[in-house]
């Protein structure tokens, strides 16, 4: 908070960017590709940091409940899994995700 005051809010904007990158690395670790860091910066610049915190909390809650299978909700989902094959094991998905249509 002190750095944010000393830098006239610039540090807080940087902090929101880093928070988005930290969240993106959490998504990437489970095989999804999602990065909202630029969105967080834009919302923070326009004074909507409370909205940013709500989005972050919602995303982390979704990741905590659907981290192992992004298709749990039965719909196409808002965060498609990171595409790609597996680890070269011949048909297996090395990222821990099930193929579409399987439960």
N, C-alpha and C positions, 0 to 999 in steps of 0.2 A: 504494500500500500504506500509506503514511503517513497519507493522509486517511482510509482505512478504519479504521485504529487510533484516530486522533483522534476520529472520529465514532462509535465503537463499532459499526462494521459498516454503518452507514446509507449511507455513500458507496458501499460495495460493492454494496448492493442497488440503488442508483440506477444504478451502472455496469452492472449486469446488465439493467436496464430499457432503458438507452440502447443496449446491445449488441443487444437484441431489436429495437429500432426501426431500428438500422442494418441489421440483417439483413432486416427487412421492406422497407426501401427498396431493398435489392438485389433482392429478389423482385419488387417492384413495377416496377423498371426493366426487367425482362424480361417484364412483363405478367401476373405472377401476383399473387394477393392472399393473403398469409400473414403473420400477426403473432403471434409467440409471446412477446412481451415480458412479458405478465402471468404466463404460465406460468413464465418464468425468475425473476421476482420471487418467486412463491410457493415454488418449489423452493429458492431461495436463503434465504428466511426460515426454512424448515424444515431448513436445514443441508445441503442436497443440491446445493451449488454444483458439485461434481464431475460430477454427473449433468447439470446445466445445461450445463457445458462440453462434455460428450459429445454432447448434443443439438445444440448450436450447430455443433460440428464435423461432425456427420452431415448437418445441413441445408446447410451450406456445401459439403460434398462433393457432395451431391445437386444443388445448384444449379450447381456447376461442371461436372458431367457431363451434366446434363439441361436446362441453361438455355435451349437453343434449341428443344427439343421435349419437353414434359412427358410425352408418351405413348410415349417410347422404350422403357419397360419392358414394354409390351404390355398392361398392366393399367389399371384406372381411375386409379391413382395416388393418393397421399395428399395431394397439393397440386394441386387443380384450377386451371387457368389462370384468370386474371382474365377474366370474361365481357365480352361487348360486341362491337360490330361493329368496323369498321375506322375508317379515317380519312375516311370519306365518299367513298371512291373507287368505290363501287358493287360490292359483293360481295367486295372484297378485305379481308383482315384486316390492319389497320395495325399491330397489335401484334407481328407477326412469327411468330405461332403458326399452325399448320395447323389446318384444321377437323377435328373428330373423325372418325376412320375413314380418314384419309388418311395416307400415310407418306412 
